[in-house]
């Protein structure tokens, strides 16, 4: 791998004032497998130009639109053009650049959720399945090493058959009406740009993805209650979902952006017939195994007793904390490793394929559709339906 050239990346979005663009850039560049070469960083050409200057890019590779970037990069020799397009825009600008990137032969990294609406997601899913290019959806939290350890221990039977899943995502930043003074709040609460679910489209999809990823089982039916707590807000900012999994395990998912004083402490607990496992983002390098008849066991990142999923995604020895950016970087690194391996005609290691993709994207959009339907229904349970 060391003899190969770095993968070249172009970015759509992530210009001045954006939050997630810098996160993606730091994550993509962390392991030296990818370099930022081009970008259409804003729908405003002047802002895109400014972003390119700030990032010290070749001015000829800074574009006024993603259409221009795709067409001009395709005109370059294959050895010079970008390999990956990373899309870090609001949700209403996910589908079109992703579709055009894939159809023109670029690998795609897309910030979640997959698209603005379910119909777009179904169409994009079909495009992904037809192409030979790789697609990655950045559900960040599956990149944490101890989340991967949790997943592997459950799959290996450490707690027995899963009976109960609790996943909780509390935020407090939208506990009051910020829409007219905060750029992030403005678009994330706008149905035209964010989609028809607010909190549950933004962080509820993360919690849902994490629950299915860690437990290794799919949700079969739900009972949802979504609410708007802040007057003047058009879409949900709080809610809870009862879940029933395909093996009849039960689950509870809560997500809120009005929990005043809370920052971003995503938590998950999974209980089986023998024991339970617990993890939280505020102590992300620790995993707790709970037994009914003996003291808890503490697993720590960077130690020698972890499984292959965790070990493939750790950079530092025990006691040297890794965090959110590193978890994000693990997704980019695994994605890049798979591209490199396939280019050499090799099968990537199973651990490298462990990044979120099209299946996660379509199920996340189905989650939004299903919780909105359930919340509006008088029925206790509604089936979790997914169309591909």
Secondary structure, 3 states (H helix, E strand, C coil): CCCCCCEEEEEECCCCCCCHHHHHHHHHHCCCCEEEEEEECCCCHHHHHHHHHHCCCCHHHECCCHHHHHHHHHCCCCCCCCCEEEECCCHHHCHHHHHHHHHCCCEEEEECCCCCCHHHHHHHHHHHHHCCCCEEEECHHHHCHHHHHHHHHHHCCCCCCEEEEEEEEECCCCCCCCCCCCHHHHHHCCHHHHCCCCHHHHHHHHHHHHHHHHHCCCEEEEEEEEECCCCCCCCCCEEEEEEEECCCCEEEEEEECCCCCCCCCCEEEEEECCEEEEEEHHHCCEEEEEECCCCCEEEECCCCCCCHHHHCCCCCCCCCCCCHHHHHHHHHHHHHHHHHHHHCCCCCCCCCCCCCCHHHHHHHHHHHHHHHHHHCCCCCCEECCCCC
